[in-house]
């Protein structure tokens, strides 16, 4: 999975996550925050952080009302 591959740049993982979850590109502020959150090299930590990011997006009002 692209979101949990540490060799994929965090910027690419963040953009992919927004496109998959919210069907739109991330804003600059959203991208910065998510890139910071996903910028870890430990694969277990990255998997956990990716899961938390997905959960956060699934529970946001934008996802609930648009999907």
Secondary structure as UniProt FT lines:
FT   HELIX           2..4
FT   TURN            6..7
FT   HELIX           10..22
FT   HELIX           28..38
FT   HELIX           43..59
FT   HELIX           61..66
//
